[in-house]
Amino acid sequence: MNILDALVEPFQFGFMVRAFAGVSLIAVLSGIVGTFIMLRGLAFIGDAVAHASFGGIVLAMLVGIPLHIGALVFGFGTALLVAALERKTKLQADTSLAILFTGAFSIGVLGLATRPGFAGDLSSLLVGSVLSIRPADLWWIVAAVIVAGLVMMVLFRRLVYISFDASGAEAAGLPVGWLHTLLLGLVALSVVVSLQAVGAILVVALLITPAATASLFTKRMERLIAGAIGIGLVATWAGLYASYYLATPPGATIVALLTLQFGCALIVQKTRERVTKKGAVHAA
Amino acid sequence: MLIEDFWVMLTAGLVASSCGFIGVYLILRRMAMVGDAISHSVLLGIVLAFLATRILGGVWMFAGAAVAGLFATFLIQLLHRGGAREDAAIGVTFTGLFALGVVLLSLYAGDVHLDTEHVLFGELAYVPYDVLIWQSVELGPRAVWTVGAAFGLTLLVTGLLFKEFKVCAFDPAFALSLGIPVTLLHYVQMTLVSVTTVAAFESVGAVLAVAMLIVPGATAYLLTDRFGWMLGLSVVTGVVSAWTGYAVAVWLDVSISGAMATAAGAVFGLAFLFAPRHGVLPTALRRRRLTRGGTGAVA
């Protein structure tokens, strides 16, 4: 078997084709939304939304409504409550987050206990099951990409403004509160659709690690987003191939590769910094 | 009350006390999510310890998990110093370590039943049946000894370094100017957090260990402005939530750790609404009384 055969082989299975399509779209979505998450310091919110939507998924299962809806309601609700709790009490944002998401998560654990048969689906929710993406899930992802794309086309400059200088934007008359809520909505949406790929525990990596890696090399917004998308695409594709041939869980493999990219980029960046510093000293 | 109930309640109480105690420091130092990061990273330590020794459970696995937790805080500090935002540093670190743990597990220990669900949720109900035996004497459940030892260590170290920890929690810059080794103390404290989390999550699981670390401390934070009171109240609310949760779980036949965390959340909700000085309702009442009493002065 030559290398081309090896690269093509996975595509003979429908589920692998759907998996590749799914992770590619998710990588694009996370590249866009993740850059904003990283710039605004919302990484914890992404994590909290992911854990909280687990509670929403369990309740949706029990009630019998589409799981994505339950996840979205719980996820977005948590993001909004965090903002409210932060305003109303003297608690730090990350403390409020931890309280809310463990609360929503424990509701999920309790709900699960009432139906013993669910335990099997549970681990797939937590570690993800990109190989079992159904066509309907793909449509959710496509819809999320379209929504994020439209929002960015219309409001990109404003969102960038509030991300870098919220008080300046406020003074310039932008509805900062609404734009922030919109951004939280996008975070919730992309977390919920990406849950399928890597699961509740690792989803935050898909959002912030590519953006964090890209931010080591550039400070320009357009390049950050493009870089994050590229980095995400490389890791998700390589991760899917690796998991196909090594029989490892795809979600964890993808995140391990993302982290590896970040580690390598960090070392490259630090070495370059040191070299330029030395060069500067010699020149002086 | 059956002896099994007693052991479960004792374990739950110890978990709540040790988590509630160290959690106060996490909240004051604004490190709530570090607890989350540690509790996820320990999976890698468990897997590595298992691959090295091929023994499930025991001292080595405990040590591996604790070291992995400490390693996570080290990495976070490193990335943060290197210029990453703190939340990004934490997110990258714990997801990376957790993912590595999952991948290694599937590559090298696929045949072993290292139950991820158990790691994530824990199971208090099985605590009484895993008994520690020393020279054919039954010493009670292993979990009671592990969590008890972790709590004892935390109390001992915190007792010895009480003033230093307190200064570092409130004003690290001042502590540094006094000549206190702030970084060293940071790692000592993170070791304690790591050991506490590992001991706790055997019984309540990784995600809900975070609840027991943060929620009672946050409740106490709303109830008082005095440090000593906060420590005490955090432990008390933790234990009350744990026991209430256990009673509810037995009554409704649901997951014990889930019910404990929900109870802790409910107690926090009460404090959020009714805490004398910082609660939402008393604050609103005071404001109303003020505007009514001295219309001219306040408006």
Interface residues (C-beta under 8 A of the other chain):
Chain A: M38 G41 L42 A43 F44 G46 D47 H51 L85 K88 T89 K90 L91 Q92 D94 T95 S96 L97 A98 I99 T102 G103 F105 S106 I107 G108 V109 L110 L112 A113 T114 A119 L122 S123 L126 V127 I201 L202 V204 A205 I208 T209 A211 A212 L246 A247 T248 P249 G251 A252 T253 I254 V255 A256 L258 T259 F262 G263 L266 K270
Chain B: I27 R30 M31 A32 M33 G35 D36 H40 L79 G82 A84 R85 E86 D87 A88 I90 G91 V92 T95 G96 F98 A99 L100 V102 V103 S106 L107 G110 T116 E117 L120 F121 V207 L208 V210 A211 L213 I214 V215 A218 Y221 L222 D253 V254 S255 S257 G258 A259 A261 T262 G265 F268 F272 H278 V280
